[in-house]
Amino acid sequence: MLTFTDTAAARVRSFLAKQEGQGVSALRIAGTRKEHKLWLVKPADRQAGDRVMDGGGFEVFLDPMTVRHLEGATVDFVDGVMQSGFRVSFPSPVWDDPVAQKVQDVLDREVNPGIAGHGGSASLVRVEGDAAIIQLHGGCQGCGAADLTLKQGIERMIRDAVPEIVAVRDATDHAAGESPYYAPGASPADAETPLA
């Protein structure tokens, strides 16, 4: 089931209160794990196959495909300097390997909160020997500053916290990025990592 943080639920209720004169009283979420959209709707916008859930004082409409893709996700509202908005996140994996788990913990606590303001996230693919293999998503996938973020931010944070790791490698298909934070041709001098 999809859950809302207290911050996200309060923000939705605030938006709905401003629209109540127009009959808007629910939230629709649609999409996949990779790409999803949220918007305010009227009760009449509910479709026959929708699952309706309580978001914390308001109804949420989810079509069957969205239910399948967003199962277990959490909706939060991030209010940052560079970017604000709703974020849908998924539970982090639990690793059997203690070194991999330490890397995952660094990504969860230090890395992802920092790059979320640019619409990005990083996930651990695997640990190979003394190297962590990382994949970048969202605004970091295809970003002109991704290498800078990886080398001067993510790698530094992981190596400082997990001495068993001496290298971090990027497994991201940057050519597949759909909404990079900086254009792919951006010069590192023109871009800065949110983690530096």
N, C-alpha and C positions, 0 to 999 in steps of 0.2 A: 504494500500500500504506500502511497505517496504521503509524505508528512510535510508540515510547514513549521518553520521556526516561529517563535513568538514575534520576532521582528518582522518577518514576512507577512504573517497573518495580520498584525496590526497595520502594516502598510496597505494591504489589500482592503481591509475594513475602512481605512481612511479614504482610499480612492473611491470605494463604493459609496461612502457617505456623501461625497462630493457629486456623485452621479445619480443619487436616488430620485431626484426630480425627473429624470429621464427614464425611469423604470429599470435601470441597470442594478442588478443585485447578485450576480454570480460571476465566477471566473471560469474561463475555458482555457485548458492547457491541451496543446496538440503537438505531436511530433515524435521524434525518435530520441534515443539517448544522445546522439550526436547533435541534433538540431531540433529545437522545440520553441514554441511561442506561447505567450500568456496574454490574454486580453479579457477585458470586462464585457459581460454580455447580459442580455435580458433573459428571464426565465423561458420565454418563448423560443429562444435560440437552442434549447435543449433538443438533441437529435434522438431518434428512436433507440439506437443502440448504445447511447451514452451510459457510462457508469457515473453516478452522482455520489460525491463524497462530501463530508463536512470538512472544510478547511480551517475551522476555528472561528465560527460565527458567520460563515458564508458557504454557499454551495460551490462545488468545483465540478465542472463537466469534463469528462474524459472519454474520448472515443475508444473502441476496443483495441486498436493498434497502439495508441498512446499508453493505455493501461499496461500492456505487455512490455513496452519499452521503458517505461518509467517506474516499474515496480521496485520498491525499496528506496527510491530517491527522496531527497529532502530539498524543499524550496526555501531559499533564504533571500534576504534583501541586503545587498552590500551597498554602502554609501561611502564611496571613495573619492579622492581628489580627481583622479583621471577618468573614472567611469563609475556610474551608479546604476543599480538595477537589480532585477531578480536573477538569482543564480540557482540552477538545478544541479545538485551534486549527488554523487553516489557513494555508498559505503566503500571504504578502502579495503583492499584484500588483506587477509591475514596470512603471513608467510610462515612456513615451517622452518625455514632457514633463519637463524637469529640475526645474521648480518643483513639479509634482505629485509627483515622486519625493522631493523634500525634505520635502513635507508628509507623505507616506507614512512616511518615515523617522522623523519626529517622533511620529507615531501609534504606530509599532512600538516605539520606544525609550523614550518618555516617557509617552505617554497610556495605551495599553492595559495596561501593567503596573500603573499606578495604579488604573484602574477595574476591573481583573480581580477585585480583592478584594471588589467589590460585585456580581460576576457579570456585569459589563458589558464591552462593547468598542465601539470606534469604527472606522469605515472611511471612506475617501475615496471619494466618488462621482465627483467631477470637480473641476477648477479652471475657473472662469469669470472671465476677466479677472483682477482682483486679489482674488477671493473663492474660498475653499475650501468646497466643499459636502460636508458630513459627514453620515453616517448612524450612529445609535446603535443598539446591539443588546443583547440579554439584559437584565440588571438596569437598564440605562440607558433602555431603550425603554419609555416610559410612566411613568418615575420622576418624582415630584414635584420632584426637585432637578435634573432634566436640564438645564433652562435655566441654572441656576447652574453646573453642571459645564461646560457648553458655553462660557458667557461668561467665567467667572472662572478656568477651568482650561484647557480645550482651546484656546480662541481665544488666550489669553495665551501659551501654550506655542508654538503655531504662529507667531504674529506675532513672538515673540522670536527664533525660529530661522529663519524664512523671511520676510525683509523685503519680498519681492514680494507677500505676502499681507497685505491690510489688513482683511479681514472674513472671518468664518466663519459660514456659514449651515447651519441644521439641515434636513435632508431626511427626517427620521424620521417615520414614521406612529406617533405615540405612542399613538393609540387602539388599535393592534393589539398593544401590549405585554402579554405574558402573565404575567410575573413581575417587576414593577418593584421596585427595592430599597426605595424609599419610596413610600407610597401616592400616587396622582395628586393628591390634595387637600392634600398636605403643604405647609406654609408654608416658604418658604426660610429663615426664622429657625429652624425646627425641624430642618432638614436641613442637612447640610454636604457639599460636594463632596469626593471623595477626592483631588482634584487641587489644591485651594486651598492 
